[in-house]
Amino acid sequence: MLRLTNTVQPYAWGSTSAIPELLGVEPDGGPQAELWIGAHPGAPSDAEGVGLDERIAAAPEEFLGDGGADAGGGARLGFLLKVLSAAAPLSLQAHPDRETAARRYAEEEAAGTPRDAAHRLYKDTEHKPELLLALEPFAAMAGFRAPAAARDLLAGLELPALPPGSRDLFAALLDVLAGPDEGEALRGATRLLLTAEAGAVGPLVEAVAQACTASEDPSARCVVELSGHHPGDPGVLVSTLLNQVRLAPGEALYLPAGNVHAYLAGTGVELMASSDNVLRGGLTPKHVDVAELLDVLDFRVLPPPLLAPRVLSEHQRVFAPGDVDDFALTELTVVPGEETRWERAVPRAVLALEGSVRLVSATGAQDLARGEAVFVTAAEHPLTVSGAGRLVAAGPGGPEAP
């Protein structure tokens, strides 16, 4: 087992306090948005003086075993564990499937687009499905809802007099949303808003946001909040097309490829395929590529993407998507006097969330306090957990998880 020192990403939307509190350090006053725990080359964890990615590359069979490599067959860790803490909304975004990522990455490589360029879209060849387990009340918007619901909200607003371009855009939006095919209505409305001229969409966003201040509808409240952060951004209006998701602590959501979403506020444990491929359409100062986003989006009407756990015992739950086996997240409450034994020989990243827990493997032992993390190689199993506290463990998915 290797103790991990992990990178904190200072993205502008991050909370200033939640991750420092988890790590037991003083806040530095700046945003601390994501704690990365894994071997992604963008910010690999330090594994006792050597990058975890380097250690895996040097001994892939020992570290990954038979089932730990990425699903594309490479000798690399197939998952990335994070703690995410948002004090402001993230961008309107989605992630590609594996086939699209591999094809478009190869095209950008062939075109000579620098991998660190701001306009580079595909940083690697992998898809990026992801789940999030809320550690506190967590707000997000994710997946398209019925277009009729968005139309009802917008048509019921009392808007002020609009400039001609904005008035025409609003009429066109209501007309598109009334179409008979829900998927095509959502596709058309999203394209209409994200490709509209700034001079038309900006005043419309501001007028809709002002009208929404009188409403208690969750989607209307979201419009007001987003407009405060990103005035005039067309993504504010796209939010009316999406499901509003509110997670209580201990609840989770899952976002497959093509699911349009934006996290709004809160702290959670995030687990995903080891990729940094993000396609953005708005609500951000970062590079936006509307055409690429529209190409990958799933325009089906979907329910809020909640992910129910598989309950293994009174104290152990597993969150595992059914459509991918890149990862599964185990949440374990460790009770004094009881031991939990994990037999499966797979790589694991373990993060203590509360209390003090002890991990005993075939080769040694580690004691973890809140905020501390270790990497357990496949070769070190079985693994026994004891102590008093709570932890999460990331590993490969599949029906036999954990």
C-alpha positions as CSV (number, residue, x, y, z in Angstrom):
1,M,0.0,0.0,0.0
2,L,1.2,3.4,-0.9
3,R,0.2,6.7,0.8
4,L,-0.9,9.3,-1.7
5,T,-0.3,13.0,-1.8
6,N,-3.0,14.5,-4.1
7,T,-3.3,17.6,-6.2
8,V,-5.9,20.2,-5.5
9,Q,-7.2,22.0,-8.6
10,P,-7.9,25.7,-8.0
11,Y,-10.7,26.2,-10.5
12,A,-12.5,29.5,-10.1
13,W,-15.9,27.9,-9.2
14,G,-14.5,26.0,-6.2
15,S,-15.3,26.4,-2.6
16,T,-12.6,27.9,-0.4
17,S,-13.2,25.7,2.6
18,A,-14.6,22.2,2.1
19,I,-11.5,20.5,0.7
20,P,-9.1,22.2,3.2
21,E,-11.5,21.1,6.0
22,L,-11.4,17.5,4.7
23,L,-7.6,17.6,4.5
24,G,-7.2,19.2,7.9
25,V,-5.3,22.3,6.6
26,E,-6.0,26.0,6.8
27,P,-7.7,27.5,3.8
28,D,-5.5,29.8,1.7
29,G,-8.4,32.1,0.7
30,G,-8.4,30.8,-2.9
31,P,-10.8,28.4,-4.5
32,Q,-10.1,24.7,-4.0
33,A,-12.4,22.9,-6.4
34,E,-11.2,19.3,-7.0
35,L,-9.0,16.9,-5.2
36,W,-7.6,14.4,-7.7
37,I,-6.8,10.9,-6.5
38,G,-5.4,8.6,-9.2
39,A,-3.0,8.3,-12.0
40,H,-4.4,10.6,-14.7
41,P,-1.4,12.3,-16.4
42,G,-2.9,15.7,-15.9
43,A,-2.3,15.5,-12.1
44,P,-1.2,12.1,-10.9
45,S,-1.1,11.4,-7.2
46,D,2.4,11.3,-5.6
47,A,2.8,7.8,-4.3
48,E,5.6,8.1,-1.7
49,G,7.9,10.2,-3.9
50,V,7.0,8.8,-7.3
51,G,4.0,9.6,-9.5
52,L,1.4,6.9,-9.3
53,D,1.3,6.8,-13.1
54,E,5.0,6.1,-13.2
55,R,4.7,3.3,-10.6
56,I,1.9,1.6,-12.5
57,A,3.8,1.9,-15.8
58,A,6.8,0.2,-14.2
59,A,4.9,-2.7,-12.7
60,P,1.4,-2.9,-14.4
61,E,0.7,-6.6,-13.5
62,E,1.4,-6.0,-9.8
63,F,-0.5,-2.8,-9.6
64,L,-3.5,-3.5,-11.9
65,G,-3.9,-7.3,-11.9
66,D,-6.2,-8.8,-14.5
67,G,-9.1,-6.3,-14.3
68,G,-7.6,-3.0,-13.4
69,A,-6.4,-1.6,-16.7
70,D,-8.6,0.9,-18.6
71,A,-11.2,-0.7,-20.8
72,G,-9.3,0.2,-23.9
73,G,-6.7,-2.3,-23.0
74,G,-3.9,0.0,-21.9
75,A,-1.7,-0.5,-18.9
76,R,-3.1,2.5,-17.1
77,L,-5.5,2.9,-14.2
78,G,-9.0,3.0,-15.6
79,F,-10.7,5.2,-13.0
80,L,-10.1,8.6,-11.4
81,L,-11.4,9.5,-7.9
82,K,-12.1,13.1,-6.9
83,V,-13.6,15.2,-4.2
84,L,-15.4,18.0,-5.9
85,S,-16.6,21.2,-4.0
86,A,-18.5,23.8,-6.0
87,A,-19.4,27.3,-4.6
88,A,-20.6,28.5,-8.0
89,P,-22.0,26.7,-11.1
90,L,-19.8,24.7,-13.4
91,S,-20.0,24.9,-17.2
92,L,-22.8,23.5,-19.3
93,Q,-21.1,20.4,-20.6
94,A,-21.1,16.8,-21.7
95,H,-18.6,14.0,-22.3
96,P,-18.1,11.8,-25.4
97,D,-18.4,8.1,-25.7
98,R,-15.2,6.1,-26.2
99,E,-15.5,5.7,-30.0
100,T,-15.9,9.5,-30.5
101,A,-13.1,10.3,-28.1
102,A,-10.7,7.9,-29.8
103,R,-11.6,9.2,-33.3
104,R,-11.6,12.9,-32.5
105,Y,-8.4,12.6,-30.4
106,A,-6.6,11.0,-33.4
107,E,-7.9,13.8,-35.7
108,E,-6.6,16.5,-33.4
109,E,-3.3,14.8,-33.1
110,A,-3.0,14.5,-36.8
111,A,-3.9,18.2,-37.2
112,G,-1.0,19.1,-34.8
113,T,-3.3,20.8,-32.2
114,P,-1.2,21.1,-29.0
115,R,-2.5,19.0,-26.2
116,D,-2.3,22.0,-23.8
117,A,-4.0,24.4,-26.2
118,A,-7.1,26.2,-24.8
119,H,-9.1,25.1,-27.9
120,R,-8.0,21.5,-27.7
121,L,-11.2,19.4,-27.2
122,Y,-10.0,15.9,-26.7
123,K,-7.1,15.5,-24.2
124,D,-7.1,11.7,-24.4
125,T,-8.8,8.7,-26.1
126,E,-11.2,7.8,-23.3
127,H,-14.9,8.3,-22.5
128,K,-15.8,10.0,-19.2
129,P,-18.9,8.6,-17.6
130,E,-19.0,9.7,-14.0
131,L,-20.9,9.3,-10.8
132,L,-21.1,11.7,-7.8
133,L,-21.9,10.8,-4.2
134,A,-23.1,13.8,-2.2
135,L,-21.4,14.5,1.1
136,E,-23.7,17.5,1.7
137,P,-26.8,18.8,0.0
138,F,-25.8,19.0,-3.7
139,A,-27.5,20.8,-6.6
140,A,-27.1,20.0,-10.3
141,M,-29.0,20.1,-13.5
142,A,-28.7,17.0,-15.7
143,G,-30.4,15.4,-18.7
144,F,-33.2,16.8,-20.8
145,R,-36.8,17.0,-19.5
146,A,-39.9,17.1,-21.5
147,P,-39.9,20.2,-23.8
148,A,-43.5,20.9,-22.9
149,A,-42.4,21.6,-19.3
150,A,-39.8,24.2,-20.5
151,R,-42.3,25.7,-22.8
152,D,-44.9,26.1,-20.1
153,L,-42.4,27.8,-17.9
154,L,-41.3,30.3,-20.5
155,A,-44.7,31.0,-22.0
156,G,-46.1,31.8,-18.6
157,L,-43.5,34.6,-17.9
158,E,-44.5,38.2,-18.1
159,L,-41.6,39.6,-20.2
160,P,-41.0,43.3,-20.8
161,A,-40.9,44.7,-24.3
162,L,-38.0,43.1,-26.2
163,P,-35.8,44.3,-29.0
164,P,-37.0,42.8,-32.4
165,G,-34.2,40.2,-32.6
166,S,-34.8,39.0,-29.0
167,R,-38.6,38.9,-29.6
168,D,-38.2,36.9,-32.7
169,L,-35.8,34.5,-31.0
170,F,-38.3,33.9,-28.1
171,A,-41.1,33.2,-30.5
172,A,-39.0,30.8,-32.5
173,L,-38.0,29.1,-29.2
174,L,-41.6,28.6,-28.1
175,D,-42.4,27.3,-31.6
176,V,-39.6,24.8,-31.7
177,L,-40.5,23.5,-28.2
178,A,-44.1,22.8,-29.4
179,G,-42.9,20.4,-32.0
180,P,-44.4,16.8,-32.1
181,D,-41.1,15.0,-31.7
182,E,-39.6,15.6,-28.2
183,G,-36.0,14.7,-29.1
184,E,-36.1,17.0,-32.2
185,A,-37.7,19.8,-30.2
186,L,-34.9,19.6,-27.6
187,R,-32.2,19.4,-30.3
188,G,-33.7,22.4,-32.1
189,A,-34.1,24.5,-29.0
190,T,-30.6,23.8,-27.8
191,R,-29.1,24.6,-31.2
192,L,-31.3,27.7,-31.5
193,L,-30.1,29.1,-28.2
194,L,-26.4,28.2,-28.4
195,T,-26.0,29.5,-31.9
196,A,-28.1,32.7,-31.6
197,E,-26.5,36.1,-32.1
198,A,-25.3,37.6,-28.9
199,G,-27.3,40.8,-29.6
200,A,-30.5,38.8,-29.6
201,V,-29.9,36.2,-26.9
202,G,-28.3,38.5,-24.4
203,P,-31.3,40.8,-23.8
204,L,-33.6,37.7,-23.9
205,V,-31.6,36.0,-21.1
206,E,-31.8,39.1,-19.0
207,A,-35.5,39.6,-19.5
208,V,-36.3,35.9,-18.7
209,A,-34.1,36.1,-15.6
210,Q,-35.9,39.2,-14.4
211,A,-39.3,37.6,-15.0
212,C,-38.2,34.5,-13.1
213,T,-37.5,36.4,-9.9
214,A,-41.2,36.3,-9.2
215,S,-41.4,32.5,-9.5
216,E,-40.8,29.7,-7.0
217,D,-40.4,27.1,-9.8
218,P,-37.0,25.3,-9.3
219,S,-36.1,25.8,-13.0
220,A,-37.0,29.5,-12.7
221,R,-34.8,29.9,-9.6
222,C,-32.0,28.2,-11.4
223,V,-32.3,30.8,-14.2
224,V,-32.0,33.6,-11.7
225,E,-28.9,32.1,-10.1
226,L,-27.2,31.3,-13.4
227,S,-27.9,34.7,-14.8
228,G,-26.2,36.3,-11.7
229,H,-23.0,34.4,-12.5
230,H,-23.2,34.5,-16.3
231,P,-25.4,37.4,-17.5
232,G,-26.5,37.2,-21.0
233,D,-25.1,33.6,-21.5
234,P,-27.4,31.4,-23.6
235,G,-26.7,28.5,-21.3
236,V,-28.9,30.3,-18.8
237,L,-31.9,29.6,-21.1
238,V,-30.7,26.1,-21.9
239,S,-31.1,25.3,-18.2
240,T,-34.9,25.5,-18.6
241,L,-34.6,22.4,-20.8
242,L,-32.9,20.3,-18.1
243,N,-33.9,18.3,-15.0
244,Q,-33.2,20.0,-11.7
245,V,-31.5,17.5,-9.4
246,R,-31.1,17.9,-5.6
247,L,-29.2,15.2,-3.7
248,A,-29.3,14.7,0.0
249,P,-26.1,13.5,1.7
250,G,-25.6,9.9,0.8
251,E,-27.5,10.1,-2.5
252,A,-25.8,9.7,-5.9
253,L,-26.2,10.6,-9.5
254,Y,-24.7,9.0,-12.6
255,L,-23.9,10.8,-15.9
256,P,-23.3,8.5,-19.0
257,A,-21.8,9.8,-22.2
258,G,-23.8,12.5,-23.9
259,N,-25.8,13.5,-20.8
260,V,-25.8,17.4,-20.7
261,H,-25.2,18.7,-17.2
262,A,-23.8,21.3,-14.9
263,Y,-23.1,21.0,-11.2
264,L,-24.4,24.0,-9.3
265,A,-23.3,23.8,-5.7
266,G,-22.2,21.4,-3.0
267,T,-19.5,18.9,-2.2
268,G,-19.3,15.3,-3.2
269,V,-17.1,12.3,-4.0
270,E,-16.8,11.9,-7.8
271,L,-15.7,8.8,-9.6
272,M,-15.2,8.5,-13.3
273,A,-13.3,6.9,-16.1
274,S,-9.8,8.3,-16.2
275,S,-10.3,11.0,-18.7
276,D,-10.4,14.8,-18.9
277,N,-12.5,15.1,-22.1
278,V,-15.0,17.9,-21.5
279,L,-17.1,19.5,-24.2
280,R,-18.6,22.9,-23.1
281,G,-21.5,24.9,-24.5
282,G,-21.8,27.8,-22.1
283,L,-21.7,29.1,-18.5
284,T,-17.9,29.4,-18.6
285,P,-15.1,31.6,-19.7
286,K,-13.3,28.5,-21.0
287,H,-13.3,27.5,-24.7
288,V,-16.8,26.6,-26.0
289,D,-17.4,24.5,-29.0
290,V,-21.2,24.3,-29.7
291,A,-21.0,22.2,-32.8
292,E,-18.9,19.5,-31.0
293,L,-21.2,19.5,-28.0
294,L,-24.4,19.2,-30.1
295,D,-22.8,16.3,-31.9
296,V,-22.4,14.2,-28.7
297,L,-25.5,15.1,-26.8
298,D,-28.2,12.6,-26.0
299,F,-31.5,14.5,-26.7
300,R,-33.8,11.9,-25.2
301,V,-36.2,12.9,-22.4
302,L,-34.7,11.3,-19.3
303,P,-35.6,11.3,-15.6
304,P,-33.2,12.8,-13.1
305,P,-30.2,10.5,-13.3
306,L,-30.2,9.2,-9.7
307,L,-28.0,6.1,-9.0
308,A,-29.3,3.7,-6.4
309,P,-26.7,1.7,-4.5
310,R,-26.4,-2.0,-4.1
311,V,-26.5,-2.6,-0.3
312,L,-24.1,-5.3,0.7
313,S,-24.6,-5.0,4.4
314,E,-25.9,-2.6,7.0
315,H,-22.6,-0.6,6.7
316,Q,-21.5,-1.2,3.1
317,R,-23.0,0.2,-0.1
318,V,-21.7,0.0,-3.7
319,F,-22.5,2.5,-6.4
320,A,-21.9,0.9,-9.8
321,P,-23.4,2.0,-13.1
322,G,-24.9,-0.8,-15.1
323,D,-23.7,0.3,-18.6
324,V,-19.9,0.6,-17.9
325,D,-17.4,-1.4,-15.8
326,D,-14.6,1.2,-15.6
327,F,-15.4,1.9,-12.0
328,A,-17.4,1.3,-8.9
329,L,-17.5,3.2,-5.6
330,T,-17.8,1.5,-2.3
331,E,-18.9,3.5,0.7
332,L,-18.1,1.8,4.0
333,T,-18.9,2.8,7.6
334,V,-16.3,1.1,9.8
335,V,-17.7,0.0,13.1
336,P,-15.5,-0.7,16.2
337,G,-15.1,-4.5,16.7
338,E,-16.1,-5.4,13.2
339,E,-13.9,-6.2,10.2
340,T,-14.7,-6.0,6.4
341,R,-12.7,-8.2,4.1
342,W,-12.3,-7.5,0.4
343,E,-11.0,-10.5,-1.5
344,R,-11.0,-9.4,-5.2
345,A,-7.5,-8.7,-6.4
346,V,-8.0,-5.3,-8.1
347,P,-6.4,-1.9,-7.7
348,R,-8.2,0.4,-5.2
349,A,-7.9,4.1,-4.2
350,V,-9.1,4.5,-0.6
351,L,-10.0,7.8,1.0
352,A,-11.0,8.2,4.6
353,L,-13.9,10.6,5.1
354,E,-14.4,10.4,8.9
355,G,-12.7,8.9,12.0
356,S,-9.7,6.6,11.8
357,V,-9.6,3.4,9.8
358,R,-7.0,0.6,9.5
359,L,-6.2,-1.3,6.3
360,V,-4.3,-4.6,6.5
361,S,-3.2,-6.2,3.3
362,A,-1.1,-9.2,2.5
363,T,2.1,-7.1,2.7
364,G,1.5,-4.5,5.4
365,A,-0.9,-2.1,7.2
366,Q,-1.9,1.6,7.0
367,D,-3.8,3.8,9.4
368,L,-5.9,6.5,7.7
369,A,-7.3,9.6,9.3
370,R,-9.9,11.9,7.8
371,G,-8.7,13.2,4.4
372,E,-5.9,10.7,4.0
373,A,-5.7,8.3,1.0
374,V,-3.8,5.2,0.0
375,F,-3.4,3.1,-3.2
376,V,-3.8,-0.6,-2.7
377,T,-2.3,-2.7,-5.5
378,A,-4.0,-5.7,-7.0
379,A,-1.2,-8.0,-5.7
380,E,-1.8,-7.0,-2.0
381,H,-5.3,-8.5,-1.6
382,P,-7.1,-9.7,0.4
383,L,-7.6,-6.4,2.3
384,T,-9.1,-6.1,5.7
385,V,-10.7,-2.9,7.0
386,S,-11.3,-2.1,10.7
387,G,-11.4,0.9,13.1
388,A,-14.1,3.5,13.6
389,G,-15.0,5.9,10.8
390,R,-16.2,6.1,7.2
391,L,-14.3,5.7,3.9
392,V,-14.8,5.4,0.2
393,A,-12.9,3.0,-2.1
394,A,-12.7,3.3,-5.8
395,G,-12.0,0.3,-8.0
396,P,-13.0,-1.4,-11.2
397,G,-16.7,-2.2,-11.7
398,G,-18.4,-5.3,-12.9
399,P,-21.0,-7.6,-11.2
400,E,-18.5,-8.9,-8.7
401,A,-17.6,-5.4,-7.2
402,P,-16.2,-4.6,-4.7
